[in-house]
Amino acid sequence: MKSFFGGTAYLGIPFNEKFKKLVFEGIEKYGINFGASRNNNVTLDIFALAEIEAAKRCGAEDSIIVSSGYLSAQLVVQHYLDDYKLNYAPDTHPALWIGQPKPLKLSFTEWAEQAVKAVNHSEQPILLITNSLNNLFPEIYDFEWVKKILPGKKVCLVVDDSHGLGITGKNGEGVYPRIPKSPVGETIVIASMAKGLGIDAGVILGTKKTINELRRSPVYAGASPPAPGLLYAYVNALAIYQEELVKLRANMKFFASFIIEAKGLHYLEDFPAYLIADPNAGDYLLKKGILISSFAYPDPKGKMLNRVVLTSKHTKEEMRELATALLLSQEPGFKSQD
C-alpha cells in the first residue's frame, strides 16, 4: 500500500511525535485515567483547565468536556427532551438521536426554511438539531437563517461540529463564532474531539448559564471524565494544532491545483474531503496502491460512496500520484473496473 486517504485525522495528530510526547508527559503527571464522577469532591485541575482552554479557543463563554462526542450529544439532547419538541435537520448524526427519527429528504436550506416557519408559528419550545457541515458530500452550512426567527420564541439551536472543530474558521475554532446568537434563545455546539483534535473526548460549548445547567445533569454526574493525560496534551498543543492546520491548508491548495480539470469530483476549497462520482473509484485506486474511504452510505446495500480525505501528513508525492490516477481514469475509453 502506497498511501491512505481516508479517516478523520485531518491534522495527523494520532502520529504526531510532538503531540505524543505531551500525552506521555500528561500520563506521568496525572496517570492513565481518573475513573470518578466530575462532581466528586476530589478531582484533577486539568479538567477545568481544558474546559477553560476549549471555550477560549472557540469563542464561547464556557465549555464542558466529557469522555466522548456521543456523550456530549446525549447530555444536551436529554437535558431538553422533556420540555422541548425535537426538530432534526437532514443527515443529523445518530449520536444526537433519541429513538429513530425518520430521515428527511430535504436539503439543509429547505430544512432551515421549514424550521424557521415551525418555530415562528409555535408556542411550544423547540430544539433545533443539526450538523455544522456535511463531511460526506461535502457542504459547509450557513446559519444566517436563524436571524429570521421571531424575538421571544423559546428555541435552542444545537449544532454538531465534530468535523469542523480544529479545521474550519480562521484558526480552527469551528462553527461557534459564526452562528448568530440572536434572536435564538440558546446556542449550543457539541463536537467529538477525536477527529481533527485527536482527543478521545467530547466538548459542549455554550453560555455559562447553559453549561452550569448541564453540569447539574445526572448524565454528567454519573459519567467518568476523559483520560487526563490527553487533556494535558490538548491544553499544551495549541502551537501544534496551528502548525498542522497550516500544513493541511497548504495540502488542500496543492491538491486542488492538480485536480482543477478533473470531472466527477465534488469538493470545497476549505474542507479536506473530495467526493468521487465514479462508484468504482475505490477499487480502481486500490489496485494502484491507494486506499481511500469507500463504503455504501447511508444504505449499506446502496452504491459505494467514494471519498478522498486529505490530512496534514500527506506528502506532495502522495497527492500527485493520487491526482494522476484520478485524471487517468477520466481519459477517453478508460474503464475504471479494468
PyMOL commands that set and color helices and strands:
alter all, ss='L'
color gray80, all
select helices_A, chain A and resi 13-15+17-30+45-58+69-80+94-96+108-120+144-148+176-178+208-215+218-222+228-235+238-259+281-287+316-328
alter helices_A, ss='H'
color red, helices_A
select strands_A, chain A and resi 3-5+62-66+85-88+126-131+133-134+139-140+155-160+186-192+202-206+265-268+271-276+290-296+304-309
alter strands_A, ss='S'
color yellow, strands_A
deselect
rebuild
show_as cartoon
